[in-house]
Amino acid sequence: MATTDPFIVEIICALPDRAIIKAYRLMPPATVADALALAAADLDFAAIDVAGSTVGIFGTAVPMGRVLQPGDRLELYRTLAADPKNARRERVLRARSQKSARQGATAPRRPR
């Protein structure tokens, strides 16, 4: 039995300096795209590309046509500023070069 009662869905976006958490009332059968249309019209989400963001529900990416359920939490994912593997590799190289500079060039190296 399908209900026609409105339900609440949260939309969350974590920014570097703050998080935006808003609740919207939707009528079934509402989709992810319907909820994002409401968020795009909200001034709190004005600086965010809501339509172009990857979206997930409780940590799992979902398509725009997915039908929402009461209590769903839509998460807007930002693109990564850097590839995590490359960023870690660069940190390790920087740490090694700083360590060798402190110890001098004559310090023996550990074999790999």
Residue pairs with C-beta under 8 A, 6 or more apart in sequence:
2 28
2 29
3 28
4 27
4 28
5 28
6 25
6 26
6 27
6 28
7 25
7 26
7 28
7 30
7 68
7 69
7 70
7 71
8 23
8 24
8 25
8 26
8 70
8 71
9 23
9 24
9 26
9 30
9 35
9 68
9 70
9 71
9 72
9 73
9 74
10 21
10 22
10 23
10 24
10 72
10 73
10 74
11 20
11 21
11 22
11 23
11 24
11 35
11 36
11 38
11 39
11 45
11 73
11 74
11 75
11 76
12 19
12 20
12 21
12 22
12 73
12 74
12 75
12 76
13 19
13 20
13 45
13 48
13 53
13 75
13 76
13 78
14 78
15 48
15 78
20 44
20 45
20 48
22 39
22 42
22 44
22 45
24 35
24 38
24 39
26 34
26 35
26 38
26 68
28 67
29 67
30 67
30 68
31 64
31 65
31 66
31 67
31 68
32 55
32 57
32 62
32 63
32 64
32 65
32 66
32 68
32 74
33 64
33 65
34 68
35 68
35 74
36 50
36 51
36 53
36 55
36 64
36 74
39 45
39 50
39 76
40 50
40 51
48 76
50 76
53 76
53 77
53 78
54 61
54 76
54 77
55 61
55 62
55 64
55 74
55 75
55 76
55 77
56 62
56 74
56 75
56 77
57 66
57 68
57 72
57 73
57 74
57 75
58 72
58 73
58 75
59 75
61 77
68 74
100 107
